[in-house]
Amino acid sequence: MKATYLLILSIFFSSLSLKAQQKKSVSAADQKMNTFITNLLSKMTLDEKIGQLNLLTGGEATTGSVMSMDVENKIKKGQVGGMFSFTTPQKIRKAQEIAVTQTRLKIPIIFGQDVIHGYKTTFPIPLALSSTWDMSLIEKTARIAAIEATADGINWTFSPMVDISRDPRWGRISEGSGEDTYLGSQIAKAMVRGYQGDDLSKYNTMMACVKHFALYGAAEAGRDYNTTDMSLDRMYNEYLPPYKAAVDAGAGSVMTSFNDINGIPATANKWLMTDLLRKQWGFKGFVVTDYTAVNELIDHGMGDLQTVSALSLNAGVEMDMVGEGFLTTLKKSVQKGKVKEQQITNACRLILEAKYKLGLFDDPFRYCNDERAKTEILKPEHLQLAREAATQSFVLLKNANQTLPLKKTGTIALIGPLANSGANMPGTWSVNSDLGNTASLLEGMKATLGTDVKILHSLGSNLIADAEYQKRATMFGRDIPRDSRPEEEIIKEAVDIAKKSDVVVAALGESSEMSGESSSRTNLEIPDVQKRLLQALLKTGKPVVLVLFTGRPLVLNWENENVPAILNVWFGGTETAKAIRDVLFGDVNPSGKLTATFPQNVGQIPMYYAHKNTGRPLADGQWFSKFRSNYLDVSNEPLYPFGYGLSYTTFAYSDLKLSKSSFKPGESITASISVKNTGQRAGKEVVQLYIRDLVGSSTRPVKELKGFQKISLAAGESKTVTFKISAEDLKFYNSALKFVAEPGDFNLFIGPNSRDVSMIKFTLR
């Protein structure tokens, strides 16, 4: 007994000693970095420090309206701290050689890029990836993106975008993870882990940049770059958590947003960048503006370039993207007492720290390996994961009479403007994709289906009737050729082909550039010319499957009422064509679930499941009741709720139980539910847990997602799914902005989506 006791003591003190050594080791590493950077800063002139705050574009990809000029000469003068939109080891090595051989202090450059949803191997757009509800898969996509981008010389990505959006008119909803705070926070952490790994100095990890800080997804009217205005309650409880989750996960940098917040644009907002980000959240990295955001403060009405540059630096911004306001005005502001040199020194230190952590001072060319560029990009296993990710992201919205999956025999009519456009498959913000070598749906199906299936193809309609609108919707090499014949003639050709077929696959919806940055829309229906084509195809009496391409929730009332099967494929990346084929023909059972609500019409927007109750709520199951919160012309319900998605099999939920009916802080309860696959084939299901705080010191949402599990079930198989709930899961920011769990009664819901749930009550004592 005594020997056992001594052994336990020995292990305990050994553990303490190890922790102390680890802490000492970390401190020693930090001290080494601090000493190095302090020594370097002591040698730098004011001009050289300001030069480190300047981020220029190499111009390979169009990500903004301004191009940097005379870049090589500026590098030689020590006026460049970082570059982006500049790739390949050869080009980056050349620029880096100038920095480390032709400048006085030989400080290396950091190289960034918009690696948003993959690099050369492109994964589904972020909104689609979020629909997988698979954190491990999402982290793997970011890991592969980091491997490929670093192989091409890049060590910094302007991702993840974690903006919550509840307005699908906003085009950049496609770049985020949807409407939900909890899910968005889990994805933010997964993406940061995938990019940065456990050691930024490794040659195949890259620094993440969390964007857009903050509240960018709440732009008024869904119009990009527009004003944002919200209460602190909504800000802290609904919009800020994903940014904080990414910061807590160790993200090395943060990017400012374009919108103003409480009257002060984010790029000049000291409360946001200093008080909240640094003092409250403890962020230790550096802040970079978005594209020319400092200069745009002039149009916001904040002053001239010198004034707004000083405002931004004093607010807590360290790096100026493309605009060069810092480069050209900060020295004057120091001389006039508008900016303290110490503020510039502090900003410079943070940028130098990032370069140090990336290992650039040890080896400026660590990311310039020609062999890696040849062998680690577009690897078969990367493409396979892209194909898998795409299949997992697709959401089956309707499947009447088991129209899907299709048989691998007979004749299929593949019709629509998106049927033979490989360039649109990767989706928006795929600036590194090889669009010319991405297979279209037609090409992919022909290559993988074999001789038992005959495919007939027709354009069927133009993307949009208005040619000028179509030009705006197919920018950046995403062209879809137009047919100049009369619309009736184009549709007749498609109908004739449909009549010769066993089934019609209609590839319709948005082009890739109808969503994304500066792609806001007020009409969220499928373009009229495509809808007329769809109506004509349905009149043939043939089964019709709508393969829906979109970067946002659309208004699909008519389609839902009239089309037998609707498969939402978003934009699935490099392997979209193969992935669609996999799901259409049943090799993969769809399991995606929506992460953004699909409204019945645009007039319901903003629409989201986690809304507050009113003092005059409409009773469940009702449409209209006078003097209640509702519309005259449409119900309050969405077309497809958050969390919704069908399968080729069916699942039954039963026997919801709690381990006990009440608990107190420091304890927990366990909720369990039985889920059975009641269909004829194996499938995956996302089991979702929500709670409602019934009485609070401030109003609480009618439902809040607090957990989810993606499970696989064979036909006929049952599983008991359990969730542990503690007081931490019940916390929120009260009116004093204290993060608290308040005692009281709660409803707990579990189900396949936010609407179709079973409920049970519990109490926090």
SVG drawing of the C-alpha trace seen along z (x, -y; Angstrom):
<svg xmlns="http://www.w3.org/2000/svg" viewBox="-58 -68 80 72">
<polyline fill="none" stroke="black" stroke-width="0.4" points="0.0,0.0 2.8,-2.4 4.7,-1.5 1.6,-2.3 1.2,-5.6 4.8,-6.6 4.4,-5.6 1.3,-7.9 3.2,-10.7 6.2,-10.1 3.9,-10.2 2.2,-13.4 5.4,-15.3 6.9,-14.0 3.8,-15.4 4.3,-18.8 7.9,-18.8 7.1,-18.0 4.5,-20.8 7.0,-23.2 9.7,-22.2 7.2,-22.6 6.2,-26.0 9.8,-26.9 10.5,-25.6 7.7,-27.7 8.9,-30.8 12.4,-30.1 11.2,-29.9 9.2,-33.2 12.2,-34.8 14.4,-33.8 11.9,-35.3 11.5,-38.5 15.3,-39.0 15.7,-38.4 13.0,-40.8 13.9,-43.5 17.4,-43.4 16.2,-43.7 13.8,-46.5 16.6,-48.5 18.4,-48.5 15.4,-49.6 14.7,-53.1 11.2,-54.5 10.9,-54.1 11.9,-50.5 9.3,-49.8 6.6,-51.4 7.6,-49.4 6.8,-46.2 3.2,-47.4 2.7,-47.5 1.0,-44.6 1.0,-44.6 -0.6,-42.4 1.3,-40.5 -1.9,-40.7 -2.0,-37.1 -5.7,-36.8 -8.3,-39.5 -9.4,-39.9 -9.9,-43.7 -10.1,-46.7 -6.6,-48.2 -3.3,-46.7 0.1,-47.4 2.6,-49.2 6.4,-49.2 6.6,-46.2 10.2,-45.2 11.5,-48.6 9.5,-48.9 10.9,-45.6 14.4,-46.9 13.6,-50.0 12.3,-47.9 8.8,-49.2 7.1,-45.8 6.3,-43.6 4.1,-41.1 2.7,-40.2 -0.3,-38.2 -1.8,-36.9 1.7,-35.8 2.4,-32.1 4.9,-29.4 8.3,-28.7 10.1,-30.4 8.3,-33.7 8.2,-33.8 11.9,-32.9 12.8,-35.8 10.8,-38.3 12.2,-36.9 15.8,-37.0 15.4,-40.7 14.1,-41.2 16.9,-39.1 19.8,-40.2 19.1,-43.7 17.7,-45.4 19.7,-46.7 18.3,-44.4 17.4,-41.4 13.9,-41.0 11.9,-38.3 8.5,-38.8 5.4,-36.9 3.4,-35.6 -0.4,-35.3 -3.2,-34.2 -7.0,-33.7 -7.0,-30.0 -10.6,-29.9 -11.9,-26.3 -8.8,-24.5 -5.8,-25.5 -5.4,-23.7 -7.5,-20.8 -10.7,-22.8 -13.2,-21.6 -16.9,-22.6 -17.6,-26.3 -17.6,-27.0 -21.4,-27.1 -21.5,-23.6 -18.7,-22.3 -20.6,-23.4 -23.5,-21.3 -21.5,-18.2 -21.6,-18.8 -18.4,-16.8 -15.6,-18.7 -13.0,-16.0 -13.6,-16.3 -13.6,-20.0 -10.3,-20.1 -8.8,-17.7 -9.8,-20.0 -8.0,-22.9 -5.0,-20.6 -4.8,-19.7 -5.2,-23.3 -2.2,-24.2 -0.1,-21.3 -0.7,-22.4 -0.5,-26.2 2.8,-25.9 4.1,-23.6 3.5,-26.6 5.3,-29.1 2.4,-30.5 2.5,-30.7 -0.5,-32.8 -4.2,-32.3 -7.0,-34.8 -9.3,-32.2 -11.4,-31.1 -14.3,-33.5 -16.5,-33.0 -19.1,-35.7 -22.6,-34.7 -25.2,-35.6 -28.9,-35.4 -29.6,-37.2 -29.1,-35.2 -29.3,-38.3 -25.7,-38.8 -23.5,-37.1 -20.8,-36.3 -23.0,-33.9 -21.4,-31.4 -18.0,-31.9 -19.2,-31.3 -20.8,-28.6 -24.3,-29.8 -26.6,-31.2 -25.7,-29.4 -23.4,-30.6 -22.5,-27.2 -21.9,-25.4 -20.0,-28.3 -17.7,-28.3 -17.0,-24.6 -16.1,-25.1 -13.9,-28.1 -11.8,-26.0 -11.6,-23.1 -10.3,-25.4 -7.7,-27.1 -6.4,-23.7 -6.3,-22.4 -4.3,-25.4 -1.9,-25.9 -1.5,-22.4 0.4,-22.2 3.5,-24.1 3.6,-27.1 7.3,-26.6 6.6,-23.3 7.1,-23.7 3.6,-22.5 1.5,-24.6 0.3,-28.2 -0.9,-31.1 -4.7,-31.5 -6.4,-34.9 -9.9,-35.1 -12.2,-37.4 -14.1,-39.7 -13.8,-41.2 -16.6,-42.0 -20.3,-41.6 -19.8,-41.7 -22.5,-39.1 -25.2,-41.5 -24.8,-44.1 -28.1,-46.0 -30.3,-44.9 -27.8,-42.1 -25.9,-44.6 -22.1,-44.0 -19.9,-46.5 -23.0,-48.1 -23.5,-49.4 -24.1,-47.1 -26.0,-48.1 -26.9,-45.8 -27.3,-45.6 -24.5,-44.4 -26.8,-41.5 -27.0,-40.2 -23.4,-41.0 -22.0,-39.0 -24.5,-36.2 -25.0,-35.6 -22.3,-37.1 -19.0,-37.4 -18.6,-33.8 -17.1,-32.3 -14.4,-35.0 -13.6,-34.3 -13.5,-30.6 -11.0,-31.0 -8.9,-33.4 -9.0,-30.9 -7.9,-28.2 -4.7,-30.1 -5.3,-32.0 -2.2,-34.0 -3.9,-37.0 -7.3,-38.8 -8.7,-40.8 -10.9,-43.8 -14.3,-44.1 -15.6,-46.8 -18.7,-47.8 -19.1,-50.3 -20.0,-49.2 -21.8,-51.7 -20.9,-54.5 -17.2,-53.7 -15.9,-51.6 -14.2,-48.4 -10.8,-49.4 -10.8,-52.5 -12.7,-51.0 -10.5,-51.0 -13.2,-49.4 -13.3,-46.5 -9.6,-46.0 -8.1,-46.9 -10.6,-46.8 -12.5,-43.7 -10.0,-41.7 -6.8,-42.3 -7.9,-43.3 -11.0,-41.1 -10.0,-38.1 -6.3,-38.2 -5.4,-38.1 -1.6,-38.1 -1.3,-38.1 -1.5,-40.9 -4.5,-42.6 -4.5,-43.2 -7.1,-45.3 -9.1,-44.0 -8.4,-45.2 -7.9,-49.0 -10.1,-49.3 -7.9,-52.1 -8.4,-54.2 -12.1,-53.5 -12.5,-55.2 -12.3,-58.4 -15.6,-57.6 -17.0,-56.5 -16.5,-60.2 -13.7,-59.7 -11.1,-62.1 -8.3,-62.3 -5.8,-59.5 -3.3,-60.8 -6.1,-61.1 -7.7,-57.7 -4.3,-56.0 -3.5,-57.4 -7.0,-56.4 -6.5,-52.8 -3.1,-52.4 -4.2,-53.9 -7.3,-51.7 -5.0,-48.6 -4.5,-47.7 -0.9,-46.5 -0.9,-45.9 -2.4,-47.9 -3.6,-45.8 -2.8,-47.4 -3.8,-51.0 -0.4,-52.2 -1.8,-54.8 0.5,-53.6 3.5,-53.7 2.9,-57.3 1.5,-59.1 2.5,-57.5 5.9,-59.3 4.2,-62.6 1.7,-61.7 4.6,-60.9 6.2,-64.3 2.8,-66.0 2.2,-64.1 -0.9,-62.3 0.8,-58.9 3.4,-57.8 6.5,-56.0 6.0,-53.4 2.6,-52.5 4.4,-51.8 7.1,-49.8 4.5,-47.7 2.8,-47.0 6.0,-46.1 6.9,-43.8 3.7,-41.7 4.4,-41.3 8.0,-40.3 6.8,-37.8 4.5,-36.2 7.5,-35.8 9.6,-34.4 6.9,-31.8 6.7,-30.8 10.4,-30.1 11.2,-32.7 14.1,-34.2 15.7,-30.7 15.1,-30.0 13.3,-32.6 13.1,-30.0 11.5,-27.2 8.3,-27.4 10.2,-27.6 10.7,-23.9 10.3,-23.1 10.0,-19.4 7.1,-19.9 5.3,-22.0 5.6,-19.1 4.6,-16.3 2.2,-17.6 -0.4,-19.4 -3.5,-17.7 -2.4,-14.3 -4.9,-11.5 -5.7,-11.3 -6.4,-15.0 -8.8,-14.7 -10.4,-11.7 -11.1,-13.7 -12.5,-16.5 -14.9,-14.1 -15.9,-12.7 -16.4,-16.2 -18.6,-17.2 -20.8,-14.1 -21.2,-14.7 -22.1,-18.4 -25.0,-17.8 -28.5,-18.3 -31.4,-16.3 -34.3,-18.7 -37.1,-16.6 -37.4,-13.0 -41.0,-12.2 -41.8,-8.6 -38.1,-7.6 -37.2,-9.3 -33.6,-9.1 -31.3,-7.3 -31.3,-6.8 -30.7,-3.5 -27.4,-3.0 -29.3,-2.0 -31.3,-3.6 -31.3,-7.2 -30.8,-10.3 -31.4,-13.9 -28.9,-16.2 -30.2,-19.7 -29.5,-23.2 -27.0,-26.0 -24.9,-24.5 -24.7,-21.0 -21.6,-21.6 -19.7,-24.4 -16.6,-23.0 -15.4,-26.5 -18.4,-27.1 -18.0,-23.8 -15.3,-25.0 -17.6,-27.9 -16.8,-31.4 -13.5,-32.4 -11.6,-29.5 -8.9,-31.8 -6.3,-29.1 -8.4,-26.4 -7.5,-25.2 -10.8,-26.1 -9.9,-24.9 -9.3,-21.4 -12.3,-21.0 -14.8,-18.6 -18.3,-19.7 -21.2,-17.6 -21.7,-16.3 -18.0,-15.4 -18.0,-13.7 -21.0,-11.6 -19.9,-10.5 -16.5,-9.5 -17.8,-7.5 -21.1,-5.9 -20.0,-3.4 -21.9,-2.2 -25.1,-1.1 -26.3,-4.7 -26.9,-6.9 -26.6,-10.7 -28.4,-13.3 -27.5,-16.9 -29.0,-20.3 -28.3,-23.8 -32.1,-24.3 -31.8,-27.9 -29.4,-30.7 -28.3,-31.3 -30.2,-34.6 -32.3,-36.2 -30.6,-39.5 -27.2,-39.3 -25.7,-42.1 -26.8,-40.5 -25.2,-37.2 -21.9,-39.0 -21.9,-40.2 -22.8,-36.7 -20.0,-34.9 -16.9,-37.0 -13.4,-35.8 -13.4,-33.1 -16.7,-31.5 -18.3,-32.2 -21.3,-30.2 -21.8,-30.5 -25.1,-32.1 -27.4,-30.7 -28.7,-33.6 -31.7,-31.7 -35.2,-32.6 -36.0,-31.2 -38.8,-29.0 -36.5,-27.3 -33.9,-26.5 -36.5,-25.1 -38.1,-23.0 -34.8,-21.4 -34.4,-20.4 -38.0,-19.1 -37.5,-17.0 -34.4,-15.4 -36.3,-14.9 -39.1,-13.0 -36.5,-10.5 -35.2,-9.9 -36.2,-7.9 -35.4,-10.6 -34.4,-14.3 -31.6,-15.8 -32.0,-19.6 -28.7,-21.4 -30.1,-24.8 -29.6,-27.6 -26.9,-30.1 -23.6,-30.4 -20.6,-30.4 -20.2,-34.2 -23.9,-34.9 -22.8,-34.5 -19.6,-35.6 -18.1,-39.1 -20.0,-42.0 -22.7,-39.5 -25.7,-40.5 -29.1,-39.7 -32.7,-40.9 -34.4,-38.2 -33.5,-34.8 -35.5,-32.7 -34.0,-30.6 -33.8,-33.0 -37.1,-33.2 -35.7,-31.8 -34.5,-28.7 -37.8,-28.3 -39.6,-28.4 -37.3,-25.6 -38.1,-23.6 -41.8,-24.0 -41.5,-22.8 -39.5,-19.7 -42.1,-18.8 -44.9,-18.9 -43.2,-16.1 -44.4,-13.7 -40.8,-12.4 -39.4,-12.1 -37.4,-15.3 -34.5,-15.7 -33.4,-19.2 -29.7,-19.4 -29.5,-22.8 -26.3,-24.8 -26.3,-27.7 -24.1,-29.6 -26.9,-30.7 -30.4,-29.7 -32.8,-30.3 -36.6,-30.7 -37.9,-27.4 -41.6,-27.3 -42.7,-26.5 -39.9,-24.0 -40.7,-22.3 -44.4,-21.9 -43.8,-20.7 -40.4,-19.0 -40.2,-15.3 -36.6,-15.4 -34.3,-18.3 -30.7,-17.7 -28.8,-20.9 -25.2,-20.4 -24.0,-24.0 -20.6,-24.3 -18.6,-21.2 -15.1,-22.1 -12.6,-20.3 -14.4,-16.9 -18.0,-18.2 -18.9,-16.2 -17.8,-12.9 -19.5,-13.6 -22.8,-14.5 -22.7,-11.3 -21.9,-9.3 -25.0,-10.7 -27.4,-10.7 -26.8,-7.0 -26.8,-5.9 -23.1,-5.0 -23.2,-7.6 -26.3,-8.2 -26.7,-12.0 -26.4,-13.2 -25.9,-17.0 -28.0,-19.2 -28.8,-22.9 -26.9,-25.4 -28.9,-28.3 -32.7,-28.6 -34.4,-28.6 -37.3,-31.1 -40.6,-31.0 -39.9,-34.4 -37.5,-37.3 -40.0,-39.3 -39.3,-36.9 -35.6,-37.8 -33.8,-37.9 -35.0,-34.5 -33.3,-32.1 -34.3,-29.4 -32.8,-30.9 -35.1,-33.9 -36.5,-35.6 -40.1,-35.2 -42.4,-38.2 -44.9,-39.2 -47.6,-38.2 -46.3,-34.9 -48.3,-33.0 -49.4,-29.6 -47.7,-26.5 -49.4,-25.3 -51.3,-28.5 -50.8,-30.8 -52.7,-34.0 -54.2,-35.4 -55.1,-39.1 -52.9,-41.0 -50.3,-38.3 -46.7,-38.4 -47.4,-37.1 -47.9,-38.1 -51.2,-38.4 -49.8,-36.7 -47.5,-33.9 -46.9,-31.8 -44.1,-32.4 -42.5,-29.0 -39.5,-28.6 -39.6,-26.4 -36.7,-24.3 -35.6,-24.8 -32.1,-25.0 -30.7,-21.5 -32.9,-20.0 -31.8,-17.3 -33.3,-14.1 -31.6,-10.7 -32.3,-7.8 -33.2,-5.9 -35.4,-7.0 -34.7,-7.5 -37.0,-7.2 -36.4,-8.9 -37.8,-7.6 -37.4,-7.2 -36.0,-10.6 -34.8,-10.5 -32.7,-12.4 -30.5,-10.9 -32.2,-13.2 -34.6,-16.1 -32.5,-18.7 -28.9,-19.5 -26.8,-22.3 -23.6,-24.0 -20.6,-21.7 -22.9,-18.7 -24.3,-17.6 -27.1,-15.5 -27.2,-13.2 -29.8,-13.2 -30.3,-10.1 -32.5,-9.2 -32.8,-6.1 -32.3,-6.6 -33.3,-3.7 -32.6,-3.4 -36.1,-2.3 -35.2,-2.2 -33.6,0.3 -30.0,-1.1 -27.2,-2.3 -27.1,-6.0 -25.7,-8.8 -27.8,-11.1 -27.0,-14.3 -28.6,-14.1 -29.1,-17.6 -29.7,-18.9 -31.2,-22.2 -32.2,-24.0 -34.5,-26.8 -34.0,-28.9 -37.6,-29.5 -37.1,-32.3 -34.1,-34.7 -33.0,-38.1 -33.0,-39.0 -34.9,-37.4 -33.6,-34.2 -34.0,-32.5 -36.8,-29.9 -34.1,-27.3 -30.3,-27.2 -28.1,-24.4 -25.9,-23.0 -24.7,-19.7 -24.8,-17.4 -23.5,-14.0 -23.2,-12.5 -23.8,-8.8 -23.8,-5.9 -26.5,-3.3 -27.0,-0.1 -30.5,0.7 -32.5,1.7 -29.8,0.7 -30.6,-1.3 -28.2,-3.4 -28.7,-5.3 -27.2,-8.7 -26.2,-10.6 -25.4,-14.2 -23.9,-15.6 -25.3,-19.0 -23.6,-21.1 -24.1,-24.6 -21.4,-25.7 -23.7,-24.8 -26.4,-27.1 -24.4,-30.2 -25.1,-33.5 -24.2,-37.1 -26.7,-38.9 -27.6,-42.6 -24.4,-43.5 -22.4,-41.4 -21.6,-38.8 -21.3,-35.3 -23.7,-33.4 -25.9,-30.3 -29.1,-31.4 -31.1,-28.9 -34.5,-27.9 -36.4,-25.7 -35.2,-24.6 -36.7,-22.7 -34.4,-20.3 -35.0,-19.2 -33.5,-16.4 -34.3,-15.7 -33.1,-15.6 -33.5,-19.3 -34.5,-22.4 -38.2,-21.9 -39.0,-18.2 -37.9,-17.5 -38.9,-15.7 -38.9,-17.7 -38.2,-17.1 -37.8,-19.5 -35.1,-19.9 -34.1,-22.4 -30.9,-24.1 -31.0,-24.6"/>
</svg>
